[in-house]
Structure formats: C-alpha cells, structure tokens
Amino acid sequence: MQDPKLQIQMLHDRVMVKADGTGERRSSAGIVIPATAEVSKKLVWGEVFGVGSHVRTVKVGDRVLFARDDQYEVDVQGTTYLVLRERELHAVASERAEHGTGLYL
C-alpha cells in the first residue's frame, strides 16, 4: 500500500529531478528519433522536486539542465525521478536574467 503523504528529504548535495518529456526527439524533417538512439551526448531539461540541505544554487520548482547519462533513477508512487549531485547540473533557467548570458528560455 502506498502512503499518499510520503515525504522525501534529500541529503547533502543531492537533487531530485523529473526529466521533461520521454526523451524522444524529432528531426527537422519530422522523423521521430527514439530515446535509445545514441546520436551524441545530449543535455535534457527537468524540474527540481527535492534538494538536500547543502544545495545552494537551486530550489524546488527550478528548471535545470543536466546530462541524463549515469544518473540514478528512483520510482516514487509510479513517477520516475533522477537523483544527482548539485555539481552535475549545467544550468538553471530563470524568468529574467539578472546576470549571465542574457539568453531567455
């Protein structure tokens, strides 16, 4: 039986992320490329669902960019999340860049 009030506290510098989409991509011609196709190392976007006490740069609800390779997967009540270290994150999306590249998503 699953507990609907299950709460998970991440430890240390760990971040729990849910990756956006299924991993499938479309070419410019409209051909579907499955997630298992190894074209190159591709970074993916995801939403942060949990952070450890030593995480300084992201918070729950942030959109982050990371490599999906070699991450730990965990299923929580039927939803798959990835667990990674804060240093494995490549970028954090923000509504408005106060400093940085000036690129908006």
PEJOBEL-V399215 format. One line per field, one symbol per residue. psi: psi as a letter, one per 30 degrees, with the letter a starting at -180 (. if undefined). A space follows every 10 residues. Layout:
BEGIN
psi: ???
END
This chain:
BEGIN
psi: kkjfgkkkjl lbgkkkkjkk affklklffg kkjlffkjel jkklllkkfk klfgkffllk fkklklkfkh lkkkkjhgkk lkklleffkf lkklekjflb fgkk.
END
